[in-house]
Amino acid sequence: MTDPVLSSLVRINRQRIRDLRRRLAPCGYLGVMHLIVLYVRRHPGARQEDVACFYAVDKTSVARDARRLEDMGAVTIRTPARPCSFTLAMKVMSTSWANT
C-alpha cells in the first residue's frame, strides 16, 4: 500500500476491531452477534432479512448468531408460518459491559 492515509485507516480499523473483540469477549459475543443486538434494540420485532440487509451480511450468519443469542437468553426468536424467516425481540439483560 503506497497511500499513507489509506494505510493509516486500515491500521486504525484493525485496532478498532481488535478492541471491540476484547471488550465483547466477556459477554460471549462472536461474529455479528453484537450487530444483531444493536439492530434489534433499535428495531424491536426486526426480521432476519432486515438485519442482514442493514449490515450487508449473509442471512446464514444472522440466523446462526441469532440462535446463539437465543441460547444465551439475549433475544427471543419467533418463527412465523413462512419458512426461512424469524422475528427477533430483545430480552432485558444486564448491560454493564456497555458502560466501559
N, CA, C and O atoms as a Tinker XYZ file with bonds, in Angstrom:
   400  protein
     1  N      0.851000   -1.174000    0.000000    73     2
     2  CA     0.000000    0.000000    0.000000    64     1     3
     3  C      0.897000    1.238000    0.000000    63     2     4     5
     4  O      1.714000    1.417000    0.904000    81     3
     5  N      0.749000    2.066000   -0.985000    73     3     6
     6  CA     1.612000    3.229000   -1.091000    64     5     7
     7  C      0.983000    4.477000   -0.497000    63     6     8     9
     8  O      1.701000    5.410000   -0.138000    81     7
     9  N     -0.337000    4.520000   -0.385000    73     7    10
    10  CA    -1.033000    5.692000    0.138000    64     9    11
    11  C     -0.966000    5.681000    1.665000    63    10    12    13
    12  O     -1.545000    4.794000    2.293000    81    11
    13  N     -0.272000    6.650000    2.277000    73    11    14
    14  CA    -0.127000    6.651000    3.739000    64    13    15
    15  C     -1.454000    6.855000    4.471000    63    14    16    17
    16  O     -1.632000    6.339000    5.574000    81    15
    17  N     -2.377000    7.593000    3.878000    73    15    18
    18  CA    -3.676000    7.812000    4.516000    64    17    19
    19  C     -4.453000    6.500000    4.565000    63    18    20    21
    20  O     -5.004000    6.138000    5.604000    81    19
    21  N     -4.496000    5.803000    3.458000    73    19    22
    22  CA    -5.199000    4.526000    3.402000    64    21    23
    23  C     -4.559000    3.519000    4.348000    63    22    24    25
    24  O     -5.258000    2.773000    5.035000    81    23
    25  N     -3.252000    3.500000    4.382000    73    23    26
    26  CA    -2.532000    2.599000    5.279000    64    25    27
    27  C     -2.879000    2.896000    6.739000    63    26    28    29
    28  O     -3.078000    1.973000    7.529000    81    27
    29  N     -2.951000    4.152000    7.091000    73    27    30
    30  CA    -3.311000    4.538000    8.461000    64    29    31
    31  C     -4.745000    4.140000    8.786000    63    30    32    33
    32  O     -5.019000    3.666000    9.888000    81    31
    33  N     -5.662000    4.325000    7.841000    73    31    34
    34  CA    -7.061000    3.946000    8.064000    64    33    35
    35  C     -7.208000    2.434000    8.265000    63    34    36    37
    36  O     -7.979000    1.992000    9.117000    81    35
    37  N     -6.483000    1.659000    7.496000    73    35    38
    38  CA    -6.524000    0.210000    7.645000    64    37    39
    39  C     -6.000000   -0.191000    9.019000    63    38    40    41
    40  O     -6.583000   -1.051000    9.679000    81    39
    41  N     -4.916000    0.421000    9.448000    73    39    42
    42  CA    -4.332000    0.123000   10.759000    64    41    43
    43  C     -5.293000    0.511000   11.887000    63    42    44    45
    44  O     -5.463000   -0.246000   12.843000    81    43
    45  N     -5.916000    1.678000   11.778000    73    43    46
    46  CA    -6.877000    2.128000   12.791000    64    45    47
    47  C     -8.069000    1.177000   12.850000    63    46    48    49
    48  O     -8.526000    0.828000   13.938000    81    47
    49  N     -8.572000    0.757000   11.702000    73    47    50
    50  CA    -9.704000   -0.164000   11.678000    64    49    51
    51  C     -9.343000   -1.510000   12.297000    63    50    52    53
    52  O    -10.147000   -2.099000   13.019000    81    51
    53  N     -8.152000   -1.991000   12.021000    73    51    54
    54  CA    -7.694000   -3.256000   12.600000    64    53    55
    55  C     -7.628000   -3.150000   14.127000    63    54    56    57
    56  O     -8.022000   -4.082000   14.830000    81    55
    57  N     -7.133000   -2.024000   14.641000    73    55    58
    58  CA    -7.075000   -1.817000   16.083000    64    57    59
    59  C     -8.471000   -1.706000   16.680000    63    58    60    61
    60  O     -8.716000   -2.193000   17.783000    81    59
    61  N     -9.398000   -1.060000   15.949000    73    59    62
    62  CA   -10.774000   -0.927000   16.418000    64    61    63
    63  C    -11.435000   -2.295000   16.543000    63    62    64    65
    64  O    -12.106000   -2.577000   17.536000    81    63
    65  N    -11.248000   -3.132000   15.548000    73    63    66
    66  CA   -11.836000   -4.473000   15.574000    64    65    67
    67  C    -11.242000   -5.298000   16.712000    63    66    68    69
    68  O    -11.971000   -6.009000   17.404000    81    67
    69  N     -9.944000   -5.212000   16.910000    73    67    70
    70  CA    -9.276000   -5.939000   17.992000    64    69    71
    71  C     -9.815000   -5.497000   19.351000    63    70    72    73
    72  O    -10.073000   -6.333000   20.217000    81    71
    73  N     -9.986000   -4.192000   19.541000    73    71    74
    74  CA   -10.507000   -3.677000   20.797000    64    73    75
    75  C    -11.965000   -4.092000   21.012000    63    74    76    77
    76  O    -12.361000   -4.437000   22.125000    81    75
    77  N    -12.751000   -4.057000   19.948000    73    75    78
    78  CA   -14.157000   -4.467000   20.042000    64    77    79
    79  C    -14.259000   -5.927000   20.451000    63    78    80    81
    80  O    -15.061000   -6.265000   21.322000    81    79
    81  N    -13.468000   -6.796000   19.844000    73    79    82
    82  CA   -13.475000   -8.214000   20.218000    64    81    83
    83  C    -13.073000   -8.411000   21.666000    63    82    84    85
    84  O    -13.659000   -9.237000   22.367000    81    83
    85  N    -12.078000   -7.662000   22.124000    73    83    86
    86  CA   -11.622000   -7.777000   23.504000    64    85    87
    87  C    -12.718000   -7.369000   24.482000    63    86    88    89
    88  O    -12.911000   -8.020000   25.509000    81    87
    89  N    -13.432000   -6.295000   24.165000    73    87    90
    90  CA   -14.497000   -5.814000   25.055000    64    89    91
    91  C    -15.722000   -6.723000   25.050000    63    90    92    93
    92  O    -16.414000   -6.828000   26.063000    81    91
    93  N    -15.997000   -7.373000   23.935000    73    91    94
    94  CA   -17.172000   -8.233000   23.836000    64    93    95
    95  C    -16.907000   -9.663000   24.296000    63    94    96    97
    96  O    -17.853000  -10.419000   24.523000    81    95
    97  N    -15.655000  -10.044000   24.436000    73    95    98
    98  CA   -15.311000  -11.413000   24.814000    64    97    99
    99  C    -15.949000  -11.860000   26.135000    63    98   100   101
   100  O    -16.429000  -12.991000   26.205000    81    99
   101  N    -15.978000  -11.028000   27.185000    73    99   102
   102  CA   -16.608000  -11.480000   28.431000    64   101   103
   103  C    -18.094000  -11.793000   28.281000    63   102   104   105
   104  O    -18.636000  -12.578000   29.059000    81   103
   105  N    -18.753000  -11.203000   27.312000    73   103   106
   106  CA   -20.187000  -11.444000   27.084000    64   105   107
   107  C    -20.420000  -12.694000   26.250000    63   106   108   109
   108  O    -21.550000  -13.175000   26.162000    81   107
   109  N    -19.374000  -13.223000   25.638000    73   107   110
   110  CA   -19.507000  -14.401000   24.803000    64   109   111
   111  C    -19.984000  -14.092000   23.398000    63   110   112   113
   112  O    -20.422000  -14.995000   22.684000    81   111
   113  N    -19.909000  -12.834000   22.985000    73   111   114
   114  CA   -20.374000  -12.449000   21.649000    64   113   115
   115  C    -19.305000  -12.762000   20.615000    63   114   116   117
   116  O    -18.134000  -12.427000   20.791000    81   115
   117  N    -19.729000  -13.413000   19.529000    73   115   118
   118  CA   -18.851000  -13.750000   18.418000    64   117   119
   119  C    -19.496000  -13.296000   17.121000    63   118   120   121
   120  O    -20.695000  -13.017000   17.087000    81   119
   121  N    -18.723000  -13.219000   16.071000    73   119   122
   122  CA   -19.257000  -12.901000   14.756000    64   121   123
   123  C    -20.052000  -11.611000   14.734000    63   122   124   125
   124  O    -19.560000  -10.562000   15.150000    81   123
   125  N    -21.286000  -11.691000   14.245000    73   123   126
   126  CA   -22.126000  -10.498000   14.113000    64   125   127
   127  C    -23.149000  -10.385000   15.244000    63   126   128   129
   128  O    -24.137000   -9.661000   15.119000    81   127
   129  N    -22.913000  -11.097000   16.341000    73   127   130
   130  CA   -23.878000  -11.074000   17.446000    64   129   131
   131  C    -24.135000   -9.659000   17.963000    63   130   132   133
   132  O    -25.282000   -9.284000   18.211000    81   131
   133  N    -23.078000   -8.883000   18.124000    73   131   134
   134  CA   -23.262000   -7.527000   18.652000    64   133   135
   135  C    -24.065000   -6.660000   17.687000    63   134   136   137
   136  O    -24.819000   -5.787000   18.117000    81   135
   137  N    -23.906000   -6.895000   16.394000    73   135   138
   138  CA   -24.673000   -6.134000   15.413000    64   137   139
   139  C    -26.157000   -6.482000   15.481000    63   138   140   141
   140  O    -27.013000   -5.609000   15.339000    81   139
   141  N    -26.454000   -7.757000   15.699000    73   139   142
   142  CA   -27.848000   -8.179000   15.844000    64   141   143
   143  C    -28.471000   -7.514000   17.059000    63   142   144   145
   144  O    -29.587000   -6.999000   16.986000    81   143
   145  N    -27.749000   -7.523000   18.181000    73   143   146
   146  CA   -28.272000   -6.909000   19.409000    64   145   147
   147  C    -28.509000   -5.416000   19.203000    63   146   148   149
   148  O    -29.543000   -4.891000   19.617000    81   147
   149  N    -27.571000   -4.736000   18.575000    73   147   150
   150  CA   -27.736000   -3.306000   18.326000    64   149   151
   151  C    -28.949000   -3.026000   17.450000    63   150   152   153
   152  O    -29.721000   -2.109000   17.731000    81   151
   153  N    -29.120000   -3.804000   16.397000    73   151   154
   154  CA   -30.227000   -3.568000   15.473000    64   153   155
   155  C    -31.576000   -3.869000   16.127000    63   154   156   157
   156  O    -32.524000   -3.095000   15.992000    81   155
   157  N    -31.655000   -4.993000   16.834000    73   155   158
   158  CA   -32.920000   -5.382000   17.460000    64   157   159
   159  C    -33.285000   -4.425000   18.590000    63   158   160   161
   160  O    -34.463000   -4.178000   18.848000    81   159
   161  N    -32.297000   -3.903000   19.243000    73   159   162
   162  CA   -32.568000   -2.917000   20.309000    64   161   163
   163  C    -33.245000   -1.680000   19.722000    63   162   164   165
   164  O    -34.150000   -1.118000   20.340000    81   163
   165  N    -32.822000   -1.263000   18.558000    73   163   166
   166  CA   -33.393000   -0.071000   17.917000    64   165   167
   167  C    -34.649000   -0.374000   17.109000    63   166   168   169
   168  O    -35.480000    0.508000   16.889000    81   167
   169  N    -34.786000   -1.623000   16.668000    73   167   170
   170  CA   -35.920000   -2.025000   15.834000    64   169   171
   171  C    -36.542000   -3.301000   16.397000    63   170   172   173
   172  O    -36.319000   -4.380000   15.848000    81   171
   173  N    -37.312000   -3.205000   17.471000    73   171   174
   174  CA   -37.932000   -4.414000   18.041000    64   173   175
   175  C    -38.807000   -5.115000   17.010000    63   174   176   177
   176  O    -39.499000   -4.468000   16.225000    81   175
   177  N    -38.769000   -6.419000   17.020000    73   175   178
   178  CA   -39.553000   -7.186000   16.054000    64   177   179
   179  C    -38.912000   -7.265000   14.686000    63   178   180   181
   180  O    -39.578000   -7.599000   13.706000    81   179
   181  N    -37.620000   -6.960000   14.607000    73   179   182
   182  CA   -36.915000   -6.992000   13.322000    64   181   183
   183  C    -36.859000   -8.411000   12.765000    63   182   184   185
   184  O    -36.842000   -9.387000   13.515000    81   183
   185  N    -36.832000   -8.506000   11.452000    73   183   186
   186  CA   -36.725000   -9.801000   10.791000    64   185   187
   187  C    -35.271000  -10.088000   10.446000    63   186   188   189
   188  O    -34.439000   -9.184000   10.384000    81   187
   189  N    -34.988000  -11.351000   10.227000    73   187   190
   190  CA   -33.649000  -11.784000    9.836000    64   189   191
   191  C    -33.178000  -11.031000    8.600000    63   190   192   193
   192  O    -32.027000  -10.600000    8.530000    81   191
   193  N    -34.055000  -10.874000    7.642000    73   191   194
   194  CA   -33.703000  -10.186000    6.398000    64   193   195
   195  C    -33.356000   -8.724000    6.647000    63   194   196   197
   196  O    -32.461000   -8.178000    6.001000    81   195
   197  N    -34.065000   -8.085000    7.588000    73   195   198
   198  CA   -33.796000   -6.684000    7.909000    64   197   199
   199  C    -32.371000   -6.502000    8.430000    63   198   200   201
   200  O    -31.645000   -5.608000    7.998000    81   199
   201  N    -31.993000   -7.361000    9.358000    73   199   202
   202  CA   -30.652000   -7.270000    9.953000    64   201   203
   203  C    -29.584000   -7.540000    8.892000    63   202   204   205
   204  O    -28.604000   -6.803000    8.784000    81   203
   205  N    -29.783000   -8.597000    8.116000    73   203   206
   206  CA   -28.806000   -8.962000    7.087000    64   205   207
   207  C    -28.653000   -7.859000    6.052000    63   206   208   209
   208  O    -27.537000   -7.550000    5.634000    81   207
   209  N    -29.752000   -7.268000    5.641000    73   207   210
   210  CA   -29.710000   -6.205000    4.637000    64   209   211
   211  C    -29.047000   -4.946000    5.191000    63   210   212   213
   212  O    -28.234000   -4.324000    4.507000    81   211
   213  N    -29.386000   -4.566000    6.421000    73   211   214
   214  CA   -28.855000   -3.341000    7.008000    64   213   215
   215  C    -27.336000   -3.392000    7.152000    63   214   216   217
   216  O    -26.653000   -2.412000    6.854000    81   215
   217  N    -26.802000   -4.529000    7.607000    73   215   218
   218  CA   -25.364000   -4.650000    7.829000    64   217   219
   219  C    -24.626000   -5.302000    6.664000    63   218   220   221
   220  O    -23.411000   -5.488000    6.735000    81   219
   221  N    -25.334000   -5.649000    5.600000    73   219   222
   222  CA   -24.738000   -6.272000    4.414000    64   221   223
   223  C    -23.973000   -7.547000    4.769000    63   222   224   225
   224  O    -22.838000   -7.748000    4.336000    81   223
   225  N    -24.617000   -8.403000    5.566000    73   223   226
   226  CA   -24.063000   -9.715000    5.894000    64   225   227
   227  C    -25.047000  -10.770000    5.397000    63   226   228   229
   228  O    -26.214000  -10.469000    5.146000    81   227
   229  N    -24.578000  -11.993000    5.260000    73   227   230
   230  CA   -25.466000  -13.032000    4.748000    64   229   231
   231  C    -26.448000  -13.492000    5.830000    63   230   232   233
   232  O    -26.147000  -13.450000    7.023000    81   231
   233  N    -27.624000  -13.930000    5.384000    73   231   234
   234  CA   -28.684000  -14.338000    6.306000    64   233   235
   235  C    -28.285000  -15.553000    7.132000    63   234   236   237
   236  O    -28.768000  -15.728000    8.250000    81   235
   237  N    -27.415000  -16.383000    6.596000    73   235   238
   238  CA   -26.970000  -17.562000    7.333000    64   237   239
   239  C    -26.220000  -17.159000    8.601000    63   238   240   241
   240  O    -26.432000  -17.752000    9.658000    81   239
   241  N    -25.349000  -16.162000    8.505000    73   239   242
   242  CA   -24.616000  -15.677000    9.676000    64   241   243
   243  C    -25.565000  -15.081000   10.704000    63   242   244   245
   244  O    -25.421000  -15.309000   11.905000    81   243
   245  N    -26.530000  -14.319000   10.222000    73   243   246
   246  CA   -27.506000  -13.721000   11.131000    64   245   247
   247  C    -28.310000  -14.813000   11.830000    63   246   248   249
   248  O    -28.523000  -14.745000   13.040000    81   247
   249  N    -28.756000  -15.813000   11.084000    73   247   250
   250  CA   -29.547000  -16.899000   11.672000    64   249   251
   251  C    -28.734000  -17.678000   12.702000    63   250   252   253
   252  O    -29.229000  -17.970000   13.791000    81   251
   253  N    -27.495000  -18.014000   12.368000    73   251   254
   254  CA   -26.635000  -18.781000   13.275000    64   253   255
   255  C    -26.370000  -18.002000   14.553000    63   254   256   257
   256  O    -26.491000  -18.548000   15.650000    81   255
   257  N    -26.006000  -16.723000   14.421000    73   255   258
   258  CA   -25.692000  -15.924000   15.602000    64   257   259
   259  C    -26.942000  -15.569000   16.402000    63   258   260   261
   260  O    -26.871000  -15.422000   17.622000    81   259
   261  N    -28.083000  -15.429000   15.732000    73   259   262
   262  CA   -29.333000  -15.175000   16.458000    64   261   263
   263  C    -29.701000  -16.389000   17.311000    63   262   264   265
   264  O    -30.185000  -16.232000   18.432000    81   263
   265  N    -29.478000  -17.583000   16.796000    73   263   266
   266  CA   -29.731000  -18.802000   17.584000    64   265   267
   267  C    -28.816000  -18.851000   18.799000    63   266   268   269
   268  O    -29.246000  -19.229000   19.889000    81   267
   269  N    -27.569000  -18.475000   18.618000    73   267   270
   270  CA   -26.636000  -18.435000   19.761000    64   269   271
   271  C    -27.099000  -17.406000   20.795000    63   270   272   273
   272  O    -27.046000  -17.656000   21.999000    81   271
   273  N    -27.553000  -16.248000   20.310000    73   271   274
   274  CA   -28.063000  -15.223000   21.228000    64   273   275
   275  C    -29.296000  -15.715000   21.966000    63   274   276   277
   276  O    -29.481000  -15.405000   23.143000    81   275
   277  N    -30.133000  -16.475000   21.291000    73   275   278
   278  CA   -31.314000  -17.029000   21.952000    64   277   279
   279  C    -30.890000  -18.024000   23.029000    63   278   280   281
   280  O    -31.466000  -18.041000   24.117000    81   279
   281  N    -29.896000  -18.845000   22.738000    73   279   282
   282  CA   -29.383000  -19.793000   23.735000    64   281   283
   283  C    -28.795000  -19.066000   24.938000    63   282   284   285
   284  O    -28.870000  -19.558000   26.064000    81   283
   285  N    -28.209000  -17.892000   24.697000    73   283   286
   286  CA   -27.644000  -17.080000   25.785000    64   285   287
   287  C    -28.726000  -16.329000   26.558000    63   286   288   289
   288  O    -28.476000  -15.825000   27.654000    81   287
   289  N    -29.919000  -16.258000   25.989000    73   287   290
   290  CA   -31.013000  -15.544000   26.643000    64   289   291
   291  C    -31.072000  -14.075000   26.303000    63   290   292   293
   292  O    -31.760000  -13.320000   26.989000    81   291
   293  N    -30.374000  -13.641000   25.267000    73   291   294
   294  CA   -30.331000  -12.223000   24.912000    64   293   295
   295  C    -31.489000  -11.804000   24.017000    63   294   296   297
   296  O    -31.950000  -10.665000   24.099000    81   295
   297  N    -31.961000  -12.700000   23.169000    73   295   298
   298  CA   -33.076000  -12.389000   22.268000    64   297   299
   299  C    -34.087000  -13.528000   22.295000    63   298   300   301
   300  O    -33.791000  -14.641000   22.730000    81   299
   301  N    -35.265000  -13.224000   21.826000    73   299   302
   302  CA   -36.303000  -14.228000   21.638000    64   301   303
   303  C    -36.578000  -14.328000   20.153000    63   302   304   305
   304  O    -36.735000  -13.311000   19.477000    81   303
   305  N    -36.638000  -15.535000   19.648000    73   303   306
   306  CA   -36.908000  -15.743000   18.232000    64   305   307
   307  C    -38.322000  -16.288000   18.092000    63   306   308   309
   308  O    -38.683000  -17.294000   18.701000    81   307
   309  N    -39.103000  -15.606000   17.283000    73   307   310
   310  CA   -40.455000  -16.063000   16.968000    64   309   311
   311  C    -40.479000  -16.434000   15.495000    63   310   312   313
   312  O    -40.236000  -15.593000   14.630000    81   311
   313  N    -40.772000  -17.688000   15.216000    73   311   314
   314  CA   -40.794000  -18.175000   13.832000    64   313   315
   315  C    -42.226000  -18.123000   13.306000    63   314   316   317
   316  O    -43.107000  -18.777000   13.863000    81   315
   317  N    -42.471000  -17.360000   12.245000    73   315   318
   318  CA   -43.806000  -17.302000   11.665000    64   317   319
   319  C    -44.086000  -18.521000   10.784000    63   318   320   321
   320  O    -43.252000  -19.417000   10.649000    81   319
   321  N    -45.258000  -18.529000   10.200000    73   319   322
   322  CA   -45.647000  -19.641000    9.325000    64   321   323
   323  C    -44.758000  -19.715000    8.089000    63   322   324   325
   324  O    -44.559000  -20.795000    7.532000    81   323
   325  N    -44.223000  -18.571000    7.657000    73   323   326
   326  CA   -43.360000  -18.541000    6.474000    64   325   327
   327  C    -41.973000  -19.080000    6.834000    63   326   328   329
   328  O    -41.342000  -18.559000    7.753000    81   327
   329  N    -41.488000  -20.097000    6.143000    73   327   330
   330  CA   -40.173000  -20.655000    6.464000    64   329   331
   331  C    -39.037000  -19.692000    6.115000    63   330   332   333
   332  O    -39.219000  -18.748000    5.346000    81   331
   333  N    -37.874000  -19.947000    6.690000    73   331   334
   334  CA   -36.648000  -19.173000    6.426000    64   333   335
   335  C    -36.775000  -17.725000    6.873000    63   334   336   337
   336  O    -36.146000  -16.839000    6.294000    81   335
   337  N    -37.570000  -17.480000    7.882000    73   335   338
   338  CA   -37.715000  -16.128000    8.395000    64   337   339
   339  C    -38.027000  -16.209000    9.876000    63   338   340   341
   340  O    -38.666000  -17.158000   10.330000    81   339
   341  N    -37.583000  -15.227000   10.624000    73   339   342
   342  CA   -37.964000  -15.151000   12.025000    64   341   343
   343  C    -37.916000  -13.713000   12.484000    63   342   344   345
   344  O    -37.299000  -12.863000   11.842000    81   343
   345  N    -38.568000  -13.447000   13.595000    73   343   346
   346  CA   -38.605000  -12.114000   14.170000    64   345   347
   347  C    -37.807000  -12.138000   15.464000    63   346   348   349
   348  O    -37.922000  -13.074000   16.255000    81   347
   349  N    -37.003000  -11.117000   15.675000    73   347   350
   350  CA   -36.167000  -11.040000   16.869000    64   349   351
   351  C    -36.723000  -10.005000   17.832000    63   350   352   353
   352  O    -37.177000   -8.940000   17.414000    81   351
   353  N    -36.688000  -10.315000   19.104000    73   351   354
   354  CA   -37.094000   -9.370000   20.137000    64   353   355
   355  C    -36.072000   -9.427000   21.263000    63   354   356   357
   356  O    -35.617000  -10.507000   21.639000    81   355
   357  N    -35.715000   -8.275000   21.797000    73   355   358
   358  CA   -34.736000   -8.204000   22.879000    64   357   359
   359  C    -35.340000   -8.673000   24.183000    63   358   360   361
   360  O    -36.521000   -8.446000   24.448000    81   359
   361  N    -34.528000   -9.328000   25.001000    73   359   362
   362  CA   -34.880000   -9.617000   26.381000    64   361   363
   363  C    -34.125000   -8.629000   27.242000    63   362   364   365
   364  O    -33.066000   -8.142000   26.843000    81   363
   365  N    -34.644000   -8.329000   28.399000    73   363   366
   366  CA   -33.945000   -7.431000   29.313000    64   365   367
   367  C    -32.800000   -8.205000   29.936000    63   366   368   369
   368  O    -32.994000   -9.282000   30.500000    81   367
   369  N    -31.608000   -7.646000   29.828000    73   367   370
   370  CA   -30.443000   -8.286000   30.419000    64   369   371
   371  C    -29.457000   -7.222000   30.873000    63   370   372   373
   372  O    -29.568000   -6.064000   30.472000    81   371
   373  N    -28.519000   -7.592000   31.683000    73   371   374
   374  CA   -27.535000   -6.665000   32.212000    64   373   375
   375  C    -26.694000   -6.096000   31.086000    63   374   376   377
   376  O    -26.263000   -6.824000   30.191000    81   375
   377  N    -26.462000   -4.793000   31.132000    73   375   378
   378  CA   -25.624000   -4.158000   30.109000    64   377   379
   379  C    -24.443000   -3.436000   30.736000    63   378   380   381
   380  O    -24.027000   -2.376000   30.268000    81   379
   381  N    -23.909000   -4.023000   31.801000    73   379   382
   382  CA   -22.775000   -3.378000   32.469000    64   381   383
   383  C    -21.573000   -3.250000   31.548000    63   382   384   385
   384  O    -20.772000   -2.329000   31.705000    81   383
   385  N    -21.432000   -4.166000   30.583000    73   383   386
   386  CA   -20.301000   -4.105000   29.645000    64   385   387
   387  C    -20.419000   -2.914000   28.713000    63   386   388   389
   388  O    -19.415000   -2.456000   28.166000    81   387
   389  N    -21.647000   -2.397000   28.520000    73   387   390
   390  CA   -21.856000   -1.294000   27.589000    64   389   391
   391  C    -21.337000    0.020000   28.139000    63   390   392   393
   392  O    -21.126000    0.964000   27.378000    81   391
   393  N    -21.131000    0.097000   29.425000    73   391   394
   394  CA   -20.699000    1.347000   30.051000    64   393   395
   395  C    -19.187000    1.484000   30.108000    63   394   396   397
   396  O    -18.678000    2.484000   30.615000    81   395
   397  N    -18.462000    0.501000   29.599000    73   395   398
   398  CA   -16.996000    0.588000   29.655000    64   397   399
   399  C    -16.439000    1.178000   28.394000    63   398   400
   400  O    -15.224000    1.326000   28.267000    81   399
